[in-house]
Amino acid sequence: MTNRIQCQGLGKRFGSVTALQALDLDIDLSEPTGLVGANGAGKSTLFAILCGFIRPSAGSVQVMGMDVRQPGLKGKLGILPQDTSMYKGISVHAQLCHYARLQGFNRHQARQEVGATMERVNALSLARQYPETLSFGQRKKVLLAQALIGSPRLILLDEPTSGLDPVVTREVHQLLQELAKDYCLFISSHNIDEIEGICRNIVVLNHGKLIRSGTISDIKRMHQCFRLRLESSPAVDIIETLGAMPNVTAVEAEQGDTRRYMIFYREGSSHEVQIAVLNEMQKFDVGVEELSKGSALADEISSLLRG
């Protein structure tokens, strides 16, 4: 069975709002893959379609070689939604056992499966508690255990660390890195550092359109940049001046600061651009405090979304 997600002309409209536009996508999930984009990019809509929760308005989609509406996907696909709730007054163990029974386990098998998945996410101590007594981070771990029930081949994780404190976030990151050894993971996140730390491949959406799909390293190579910090605000238009230089693809002020800039350049021209920038600043008698090579994936993704 293939590990691919394939979409052709996939579209989804909610009344007058277009959430996905003619999305053509073919990704191999043999290695962890990240899905990034701003709010409203269509990430959650895509996940909902992949799970069969909603139907597309146009196009087709296959998950692991099967139409998402085929019963053969049952048990092979797990999901950790971004916003979901559990029933109050019913223990975590009882709710997960009920979910396991829906997956086809008998009573004894369900108890064993729930115990195994809770142990896998380091949450066995939470099994007899009630959801309303758990912290937000604890509920996330319980829902992650639920997504693992039945050992699905592919797990969709929608913003898995959204709203978590830094300590729990690190714990979830480590957990996902371990799970990536045994499961195909497709992770939606606003946290680019999270994607970069776990995933090898990335899909970038913007306003429902596919902007880029490929390996993180390839995207970095295509969007190399320098961080420039000047001693004082220059009298010249730095963006226009540097933007006109050979091999420079874009120049942007950092949050409107006239002393800090991002300089994007073509692959293989790092050395030439660096020398040219320093010469240009010397020509205008502008001191340079810093000219460092940018490597944060967030910068490259932001550049793609702006483009």
N, C-alpha and C positions, 0 to 999 in steps of 0.2 A: 504493500500500500504506500502510495506517495505521501510525502510530508508537506505537500505544497498547498497554498491558498491561491486560487486563480479566479480573477474577476474580469469580466469582459463587458464594457459599456455599462458598468454598474451605476445606477442612479437611484436617488431617493428624494422624494418631495413630501413635505408636510404642509399641505395647503399651498400657500404662495411662497413658502420657504424651501429652497433647494439645499439639502444637506450633503448630498453626494452628486457629482457631475461626471458622467461618462468615465467612470474609474476603470482603467485597465491595469491590472496588477497580477504579477506572477512571482511569488516569493517562496523560497525554500526555507522551511522552518526547522531543518535539521540542526541548525544552530540558533540560539536565542535572537529574536528580532524585536526591535523597538518601533513603536508607532508614535510619532511626535507631530505636534501642530498646536497652534493657538486655540483658545476657546472658540467653539463654533467651526472648527476645521472639519468635523465629521468623524472623529475618532470613535466616539461612543456609538454613533449610528452604524458605522462599519462593523463594530463588534456585535451589535444587536442583530444585524443581518447574518453575520457568520454563525451565530448561535441559533438562528431560526426564530428569534423573538419577534422580529418584524420582517415583512416582505419588501423586497426592492420594488421601486416604481418602474425600473427599466434594467435591462441587461441580465447577466447570469453570474452565478458564483458557485464555485466548487471548493470544498474543504476535504483534503486528503482523498481527492479523486471522486468525491461523491457530492451530489446536490445537497444543499443544506437541509432540504425537507425530507431526505431519505431517512428511514428508520435505522439504517445501518450505521449512522453516526452516533446513535445513542450509546453512551458509555465511553466513547472515544474522544469526546470533547468536554472539557471542564471550563468553568468561568468563575472569576472573582470580579463581580461588578463593582463599580466605583461607589454607588450608593445603594445599599440594600439593608434590610432590617431582619431581625429574628423575633419570634413570638415571645412575648413576656410571659412569665409564670411557668414556662416549660424549660426543663434543664437543657443545657447544651448537648449533653449526651443523647437525650431522648430525641431532640430535633435532628441531630445528625444520623441517628439510627433510622428515623423515619425516612430521611433522604436516601439512605442506603437501601432501604426496602423498596423504594421507588425505582432504584437502579437494578432491582432484581435479586438482591441478597435475601436469604431467609433470616429469621430472627437471630440465630446464633452467628451466622456469617456477618450480619450487620454489626453486631457488637464487636467482633474481631476487627472488622474493617475500620470502624470508627476509632477503636483504640490505636490501631496502627497509624492512621493518618494524623491523629492528635499527637502521637509520639513524634511523628516525622516533623511536625512544626513546633515541637517543644511546648505543647499546650495541654498535656495530660492532666495537669492540676486544675484545669478549667472545666473539665468534663461534667462535673456534678453541679456546677454553678448555673445561675440563671442569667440570661443575656443582659437584663437590666442592671445587674451588679458588676458587669465587666466594663473596663475602660475601653475607649475607642480602639486602642492598639490591640487589646486582647480580643475584641470582636473581629478585627481584621485577621488575626491568626486563626480564629475559629472558622471563619469563612474561607480562608485558604485551605484549611483541613477539609472542608466540605468540597472544595473544588478538586481535591485529590482523590476523593472516594471513587472507587472503581478503577483506579490507575488509568485515567484517560491518557491518550497519546499526546494530545495537544491541550494546553491550558492558556486561556485568554485572561490577562490580568489588566483590568482597567484602573489606572492610577493606584497601584498597590500600596504606595506609601503616603498618599494624600491625607493631610491632617494629622500625621504622626509626629511625635517629638523626635529629636535627633537620635536618641538612644534606641528607641524602637525601630526607627528607620534603618539604622545600621544593622540591627538584628534581622529585619526583613530582607535587606540586601544580601546578607550572608546566606539566608535561607534560600533565596531565589538562585543564588550562585550554585548551591548544592542541588537544588531541584533541576537546574539546567543540565545536569549530568544524566538525568533519567527521563526528562520530559521535554517536549517541544514547547517553548514558551514564546508567546506573542504579547509584548508588554506595552501598554499605552501609558505615557507619562509626560507631565510638563517638566519634570526634573531631568535635564539633559545629562547631568552627572550620573544619575541612576542608570539611564540607558547606556551610557558609555562604559560604566563599570560592569554591566552584566551582558550586554548584547554585542554581537559582531556585526549584525546587519541592521539597517534602519529604513523606515518608510516615512516620508515627510508629506503631510497633507496640509493644504491651505485652502480655506473656503470650499471644501468638498472636492478639491482637485488634487491629483497626485503631482507633487513637485519634484520629488526625487526618490529613488529606491536603489539601494546598493549597500556596499559595506561601509562602515564608519570610516575606515582608513581611506577609501576612495573619495568620499565626500570631503574629508579633510584636505586631501591633496588638491582637490578642485577649488577649494576655498581657503587658500593660504592667506595669512594676514600678518601685519605688524601692528603693535600697539605703539603709538607715538605720544609722548608727553613733553610739552614745551615748557620752558622756564617762565614765559609770560605770554599773554594773548598777543598774537601777531597783528601787524597793521595790514597785512595782505590777506586775501581770501585763500586760506590754506586748502580748502576742499577743491576749489577750482584750480589752484596752482599744482597741487600734487596729482589731481585727477587727470591732468593733461600729460603726465609723464608716461613714457613707454612702459608697457607691461603692468601698469596699474589699472585695475578693473573698477575700483570704487574707493572712495574716501568718505568717511562719515565721522562727525563729531560724536563723542560719547555723551549722550544725554544732554546735548546742547552746550557742553563745556568747550570753550574755545581754546583750551590748552591740551585737551586729550582727543586723540583721533584713532580710528581704525583704518588701516591701509590694506586693501585686498589686492593681491597680485596674481599673475598667471603662474602656473606650475613651472618650476625650473628657473625662475627669474629672481629668486630671493636675494642673491648677492648683489645683482645689478640694481635692484630697487633700493636696497639698503644704502648703497653708496650714493645713488641719485638723490634720495631723500636728504641725507646729510649735506650734500653739496648744495641742494636747493635752499635748505634752511640757513646755511652759511652765507649764501648769496644775499639773503634778506636780513642777515644779522639777527637771526632768531636762535636762541639757545635751546639745545635739546637735552632734557633731563633723562629721557628714556626712549629707546627704540628697541623693543623686544619682539621676538617672534610669537605671535598669538597661536595658541594650540587648543583653546577651549572649544569644544564642540558647539557650545551654545552660540558662539560668535558665527560659526559657519551656518548653523541652522537659521539663526536670525537673518543672515544675509540671504539665504534661500527664500525665506518667507517674505522678505521685503521685495525680492526680485519678482 
